[in-house]
Structures are given as C-alpha cells and as structure tokens.
Amino acid sequence: MELDVHARYFYKGYFAYASAPNLDTDMLSIGVGKMFTFHKVIYIDPKVVYDTNLKTTNLMLGFGLKF
C-alpha cells in the first residue's frame, strides 16, 4: 500500500504546490501555479514544478472538475 501526499495553498488565484509520493521526502516535488476556472466546475491549472529527486524543473498542465 502506498500513501501519496499532495498539498496546495491558494492565494488570490495562485497556489503553491507540494507532493511527496509514498511519504518519501527524497522524492519531493514543489511548485507554483495559477488556476483558471471555466463553466463553474471545469478548471485548468498550469504550474512550474521542481522535482528534488531528478533535479529537473517541469512545466505541467492539469485539468479537472470542482464540486
């Protein structure tokens, strides 16, 4: 069994992001982004994320539904 932790802190439409797969801080990912909402429930969230394990910076684009 694995337990992944993802956290976001929102401030005026922007957010700070942190992720620790299987609670392993050696594989920590941190980043910043902005959430754009469409049609009240659909959103996209582009973000820049630094992966501490691979030592890379990535541009990521997520989408989803808000309830």
N, C-alpha and C positions, 0 to 999 in steps of 0.2 A: 504494500500500500504506500502511496506517495501523497504528500501534502504540500501543495504549491501555495505560496502566499503572494498575492498581488494587491498593491495599495495605491490609491490616488488621493491627492489632496487638491481640491478645486479652489480657485480664487479668481473671480471675475472672468470666467470663461476659459481660463488657463488651468493646467494641472501639472503637478509633479508626480512622477510615476516611479514605483519601486517593485521589483519582482525577485523572489528567491525560490527557485524550483527545489522542491523537496526539503525546504528549510535550510538549504546549503548556502551560506553566505559567501563561499568562494565563487559561486555562480550568480552573483547578484547583478541585476540589470537596473540601471537608474536612468531617468529621462524627464523631459518636459514636453508639453504638447498643448493643443487647443482643441476643444470640442465644438463642432458645428452641428446644430440640430435642424432637421428638415421634417416637415409634416408632423410636428409634435412628438412623434415617437421614434423616428429614424435619425440616427446620428452617424457622423464620421469623426475620427479623431487622429489627425496626423501627429506624429511625435518623433523626436530625436532621442534615441536610446543608446547609452553606453553599456556594453557588456564587459564586466570586470574579468570574466574568465577568459574570453577570447581577445580582450583588449581591442575591441572594434567599436566604432560608432556607426549606427544604422538609422536610416530614415524609415519609419514604419507607418502604415496606414491601416487603421482598424475601422470597423463599422458594426452597428448593432441596433438593438431596439431598447427604448426606455419604457418602463412601466411605472 
